[in-house]
């Protein structure tokens, strides 16, 4: 669920896998207004998922790149990149974005990663390396620092986030 700034309502979210061709076609890269080049995680065997709404299923509201890690010493879902779409960012090029469409996209993407981890049998554990400016954001969601800028959300907190955002499970968009 995310908040629609125009209607002042909470709306449901859907997720779908985003493939290489779509990333290239829609310029999910810095030239297209994104901070990251979303082809990179695909080249490192990450799966990329997009958050969409029922009203705009072809317009990605945020992206996340995930990979299940089944190594016995560190069982979790690794997040390579997580990013709100340019139209949903709080700050764009150092300036407050007064034209945001949706609020809460980042939180919803993190909750999706938790649900993804639970579904993959990894008990909700997720791991990521945070940008310095986002450490407080992840800590506010319940992440703890493991070392440096590496952060982890563990089982109980992951279950809480997944239940809060996806009480009936993740809704998958089907064209």
C-alpha positions as CSV (number, residue, x, y, z in Angstrom):
1,X,0.0,0.0,0.0
2,X,1.1,3.5,-0.9
3,X,-0.4,6.9,-0.4
4,X,-1.7,8.7,-3.5
5,X,-0.9,12.4,-3.1
6,X,-3.6,13.5,-5.6
7,X,-6.5,11.6,-4.1
8,X,-5.3,11.5,-0.5
9,X,-6.0,7.8,-0.4
10,X,-4.1,4.6,0.4
11,X,-4.0,2.4,-2.6
12,X,-3.0,-1.2,-3.1
13,X,0.1,-2.2,-5.0
14,X,0.9,-5.0,-7.4
15,X,4.3,-6.4,-8.3
16,X,5.6,-7.9,-11.5
17,X,9.0,-9.0,-12.8
18,X,10.8,-6.5,-15.0
19,X,12.9,-8.0,-17.7
20,X,15.9,-6.7,-19.6
21,X,14.0,-5.5,-22.6
22,X,11.6,-3.4,-20.6
23,X,14.5,-1.8,-18.7
24,X,16.2,-0.9,-22.0
25,X,13.0,0.3,-23.7
26,X,11.9,2.5,-20.8
27,X,15.3,3.9,-19.9
28,X,15.4,2.7,-16.3
29,X,18.8,4.4,-16.0
30,X,20.2,7.9,-15.2
31,X,19.3,9.2,-18.6
32,X,15.7,8.3,-17.8
33,X,15.7,10.1,-14.5
34,X,16.6,7.0,-12.4
35,X,19.6,7.1,-10.1
36,X,20.8,3.6,-11.1
37,X,21.3,1.7,-14.2
38,X,18.8,-1.2,-13.7
39,X,20.5,-3.4,-16.3
40,X,23.5,-3.9,-13.9
41,X,21.7,-6.2,-11.3
42,X,20.4,-8.4,-14.1
43,X,24.0,-9.0,-15.3
44,X,24.7,-10.2,-11.7
45,X,21.8,-12.7,-11.6
46,X,19.5,-10.6,-9.6
47,X,15.8,-10.6,-10.4
48,X,14.2,-7.1,-10.8
49,X,10.6,-6.5,-9.7
50,X,8.5,-3.4,-10.3
51,X,5.7,-1.9,-8.1
52,X,2.7,-0.9,-10.1
53,X,-0.8,0.3,-9.4
54,X,-4.1,-0.9,-10.8
55,X,-4.7,2.4,-12.5
56,X,-1.3,2.6,-14.1
57,X,0.0,-1.0,-14.5
58,X,2.5,0.0,-17.3
59,X,4.0,2.8,-15.2
60,X,6.6,1.5,-12.7
61,X,6.4,3.3,-9.4
62,X,9.5,1.7,-7.9
63,X,12.1,-1.1,-8.6
64,X,13.9,-3.6,-6.5
65,X,16.6,-6.1,-7.4
66,X,16.7,-9.3,-5.3
67,X,18.6,-12.6,-5.2
68,X,18.0,-15.4,-2.8
69,X,21.1,-16.5,-0.9
70,X,20.9,-20.0,0.4
71,X,24.5,-20.2,1.8
72,X,24.1,-21.9,5.2
73,X,26.3,-19.3,6.8
74,X,24.2,-16.3,5.6
75,X,20.7,-17.3,4.5
76,X,18.8,-14.2,3.3
77,X,17.6,-12.3,0.3
78,X,20.2,-9.9,-0.9
79,X,19.0,-6.5,-2.2
80,X,21.3,-5.1,-4.8
81,X,19.3,-1.9,-5.6
82,X,16.1,-0.4,-4.4
83,X,14.7,2.8,-5.9
84,X,11.5,4.8,-6.1
85,X,10.6,6.0,-9.6
86,X,11.6,9.6,-10.4
87,X,8.0,10.8,-10.0
88,X,7.9,9.4,-6.5
89,X,11.2,10.6,-5.0
90,X,11.1,12.9,-2.1
91,X,14.2,14.7,-3.3
92,X,15.3,15.1,-7.0
93,X,18.8,16.6,-7.7
94,X,19.0,18.1,-4.2
95,X,15.6,19.8,-4.4
96,X,12.3,18.7,-2.7
97,X,10.0,17.1,-5.3
98,X,6.7,19.0,-5.0
99,X,5.2,16.9,-7.7
100,X,5.4,13.5,-6.1
101,X,2.6,11.1,-7.1
102,X,3.0,8.4,-4.4
103,X,4.5,8.3,-0.9
104,X,5.7,5.1,0.7
105,X,7.1,3.4,-2.3
106,X,10.4,2.6,-0.7
107,X,8.8,1.2,2.4
108,X,6.5,-1.0,0.3
109,X,9.5,-2.3,-1.7
110,X,11.4,-3.2,1.5
111,X,8.2,-5.0,2.8
112,X,8.1,-6.8,-0.6
113,X,11.7,-8.0,-0.1
114,X,10.7,-9.4,3.4
115,X,7.7,-11.2,1.9
116,X,9.9,-12.5,-0.9
117,X,12.3,-13.9,1.7
118,X,9.6,-15.5,3.6
119,X,8.2,-17.1,0.4
120,X,11.7,-18.3,-0.5
121,X,12.0,-20.1,2.9
122,X,14.6,-17.6,4.2
123,X,12.6,-16.6,7.3
124,X,12.2,-13.0,6.2
125,X,15.9,-12.1,6.4
126,X,17.0,-9.5,4.0
127,X,20.4,-7.8,3.6
128,X,21.5,-4.7,1.8
129,X,24.2,-2.0,1.6
130,X,22.7,1.3,2.3
131,X,23.6,4.7,0.9
132,X,24.8,6.9,3.8
133,X,21.7,9.2,3.3
134,X,19.3,6.2,3.7
135,X,20.6,4.5,6.8
136,X,18.0,6.3,9.0
137,X,15.3,5.2,6.6
138,X,16.3,1.5,6.9
139,X,16.7,1.8,10.7
140,X,13.3,3.3,10.9
141,X,12.0,0.1,9.2
142,X,13.8,-2.0,11.8
143,X,17.0,-2.8,10.0
144,X,20.2,-3.2,12.1
145,X,23.7,-2.4,11.0
146,X,25.8,-5.5,10.5
147,X,29.0,-3.6,9.6
148,X,29.7,-0.4,7.8
149,X,26.8,0.5,5.7
150,X,25.6,-3.1,5.5
151,X,22.2,-3.6,7.1
152,X,19.9,-6.5,7.8
153,X,16.2,-6.9,8.6
154,X,15.7,-10.1,10.6
155,X,12.9,-12.6,10.9
156,X,10.4,-11.1,13.4
157,X,10.6,-7.6,12.0
158,X,10.4,-8.9,8.5
159,X,7.3,-10.8,9.4
160,X,5.8,-7.6,10.9
161,X,6.5,-5.6,7.7
162,X,5.2,-8.3,5.4
163,X,2.0,-8.6,7.4
164,X,1.5,-4.8,7.6
165,X,1.9,-4.3,3.8
166,X,0.7,-7.7,2.5
167,X,-1.7,-9.2,4.9
168,X,-3.2,-11.4,2.2
169,X,0.2,-11.9,0.4
170,X,1.8,-10.0,-2.4
171,X,-0.6,-9.2,-5.3
172,X,1.0,-10.1,-8.6
173,X,0.0,-8.1,-11.7
174,X,-1.1,-10.3,-14.6
175,X,-1.5,-8.7,-18.0
